[in-house]
Amino acid sequence: MALFAALRQRLFRWQSDGTAPTRLGQRRVFILPTRAGLLFAIALMVMLIGAINYTLALGHALVFLLAGLGLNGMVHTFRNLHGLVVAPGRAEPVFAGEIAHFPLRLRNERDHPRLGLELEAAPGAGAIRADIGGGETLVLTLPLPAGRRGWLNLPRVRLWTRYPLGLYLAWSYLQPEMRCLVYPAPLVSPLPPASPTLGGGEHGSEGGEEDFAGFRLRQPADSPRHVAWKANARDPSRPLLVKQFAGGAQVELRLDWDLTDPALPPETRLSLLTGWVLAAEALGASYALRLPGIDIPAASGEQHRRRCLEALALAP
């Protein structure tokens, strides 16, 4: 068993595709007769024995005609996969419990269509059937359940076809280096109490808008509402500027690991923090996130939301 496992590991390492497009050559496509193909061969043998026994010339002709048809079908089944180019795409993050989608791009460089292609990412995940026209490129999305947070790697993908006669099964294994980030499943709960921050600071300068205090360079987490578009229009070559205001106070949320119930399991506490991040972002509030060993300063916006969710997904 150990020897078999080692040989299998070497075989799949040899077939590893990485992130570059992969062309299915002769050494990557395997073919075997299906159950229907075996029955077809047995029927031909019985017919041949009968033709020889009764010296039937038409029987010999029919057997050889059907045998030639079967061999021709084997060639077309193999060619239906041979030369196909497969390239991996990029999987968008999802939450635990949802379905992750892994896009694969199939390119047919021949003038003839490739029909009856099927792909499956994992046993029981459901096969996807596709037909690709001559010279066309098709993007197929492989669904895979995301059961837990963290990185979800795309398992070995099986691509096969029985076209055109169904007498043979040609297949190839693909192992593209694709993974999807899975965020913790959010739990809905009330947000922690907010703490007011005096205006004029780095994060509080955008909250109170009573007195204009000047400009500063735009940060990735700044909202587009505070960009000084008129000032930037005078000189498009310089970096974007953001208005600063003094006076007033901005409400700031601090989403802290210590604010969750220590009696809860760690995964539940991470789910609570995930729900807080989504709720704070929906309110348009500025919020900071603190985890053991991780301290993300207060900000808002889509980039800040992704940064916080990524920290929650990859938390030890």
Long-range contacts (C-beta under 8 A, 24 or more apart in sequence): 12-156, 12-173, 12-175, 15-173, 15-174, 15-175, 16-175, 16-177, 17-86, 17-88, 17-174, 17-175, 17-176, 17-177, 18-176, 18-177, 19-88, 19-176, 19-177, 19-178, 20-87, 21-85, 21-86, 21-87, 21-105, 21-107, 22-85, 22-86, 22-87, 22-174, 22-176, 23-83, 23-84, 23-85, 23-86, 24-81, 24-82, 24-83, 24-84, 24-85, 24-86, 24-159, 24-172, 25-82, 25-83, 26-82, 28-172, 29-78, 29-81, 29-82, 29-170, 29-171, 29-172, 30-170, 30-171, 30-172, 31-74, 31-77, 31-78, 31-168, 31-169, 31-170, 31-171, 32-168, 32-169, 33-167, 33-168, 33-169, 34-162, 34-166, 34-167, 34-168, 34-169, 36-166, 36-167, 37-70, 37-166, 37-167, 37-168, 40-66, 40-70, 40-167, 41-70, 44-70, 69-165, 70-165, 70-167, 73-164, 73-165, 73-167, 73-168, 74-167, 74-168, 76-163, 76-164, 76-165, 77-161, 77-162, 77-163, 77-164, 77-165, 77-167, 77-168, 77-169, 77-170, 78-168, 78-170, 80-114, 80-115, 80-116, 80-117, 80-161, 80-163, 80-164, 80-170, 81-114, 81-117, 81-159, 81-160, 81-161, 81-170, 81-171, 81-172, 83-109, 83-110, 84-108, 84-114, 84-132, 84-159, 85-109, 86-159, 86-174, 86-176, 88-154, 88-176, 88-177, 88-178, 89-139, 89-178, 90-178, 91-154, 91-178, 91-179, 91-180, 92-180, 93-180, 93-181, 93-182, 93-183, 93-306, 93-309, 93-310, 93-313, 94-146, 94-180, 94-182, 94-183, 95-146, 95-182, 95-183, 95-184, 95-185, 95-186, 95-274, 96-146, 96-147, 96-148, 96-149, 96-182, 96-183, 96-184, 96-185, 97-146, 97-147, 97-185, 98-146, 99-143, 99-144, 99-145, 99-146, 100-143, 100-144, 100-145, 100-146, 100-152, 100-180, 100-182, 101-141, 101-142, 101-143, 101-144, 101-180, 102-141, 102-142, 102-144, 102-154, 102-178, 102-180, 103-139, 103-140, 103-141, 103-142, 104-139, 104-140, 104-141, 104-142, 104-157, 104-174, 104-176, 105-137, 105-138, 105-139, 106-130, 106-132, 106-137, 106-138, 106-139, 106-140, 107-136, 107-137, 107-138, 108-132, 108-133, 108-134, 108-135, 108-136, 108-137, 108-138, 109-135, 110-134, 110-135, 111-135, 114-161, 114-163, 115-161, 115-163, 115-164, 116-161, 116-162, 116-163, 116-164, 117-159, 117-160, 117-161, 117-163, 118-159, 118-160, 118-161, 119-157, 119-158, 119-159, 120-157, 120-158, 121-154, 121-155, 121-157, 122-155, 144-180, 146-180, 146-182, 148-182, 149-182, 149-183, 149-184, 149-185, 149-267, 149-270, 149-312, 149-313, 150-181, 150-182, 150-313, 150-314, 151-179, 151-180, 151-181, 151-182, 151-314, 152-179, 152-180, 152-181, 152-182, 153-178, 153-179, 154-178, 154-179, 154-180, 181-310, 181-313, 181-314, 182-313, 183-274, 183-309, 183-310, 183-312, 183-313, 184-267, 184-270, 184-271, 184-273, 184-274, 184-312, 184-313, 185-271, 185-274, 186-271, 186-274, 186-275, 186-277, 186-278, 187-268, 187-271, 187-272, 187-274, 187-275, 188-275, 188-279, 189-272, 189-275, 189-276, 191-253, 191-276, 191-279, 191-280, 191-283, 192-253, 192-254, 192-255, 192-256, 192-259, 192-276, 194-251, 194-252, 194-253, 194-285, 195-251, 195-252, 195-253, 195-254, 196-249, 196-250, 196-251, 196-252, 197-249, 197-250, 197-251, 197-252, 197-298, 198-249, 199-245, 199-246, 199-247, 199-248, 199-249, 199-250, 200-244, 200-246, 200-247, 203-250, 203-252, 203-286, 203-297, 203-298, 203-299, 204-249, 204-250, 204-252, 205-244, 205-245, 205-246, 206-242, 206-243, 206-244, 206-245, 206-250, 206-286, 207-248, 207-249, 207-250, 207-251, 207-286, 208-245, 208-246, 208-247, 208-248, 208-249, 208-250, 209-245, 209-248, 210-245, 210-246, 210-247, 210-248, 211-245, 211-246, 211-247, 212-243, 212-244, 212-245, 212-246, 213-244, 213-245, 213-246, 214-244, 215-241, 215-242, 215-243, 215-244, 216-241, 216-242, 216-244, 217-241, 217-242, 218-242, 219-299, 220-301, 220-303, 221-299, 221-300, 221-301, 221-303, 221-304, 222-301, 223-300, 223-301, 250-286, 251-285, 251-286, 252-285, 252-286, 252-287, 252-288, 252-298, 253-280, 253-285, 253-286, 253-287, 253-288, 253-298, 254-287, 254-288, 254-290, 254-298, 255-280, 255-287, 255-288, 255-289, 255-290, 255-308, 256-290, 257-290, 257-291, 257-292, 258-290, 270-312, 270-315, 273-312, 274-309, 274-312, 277-305, 277-308, 277-309, 277-312, 278-305, 281-305, 291-315
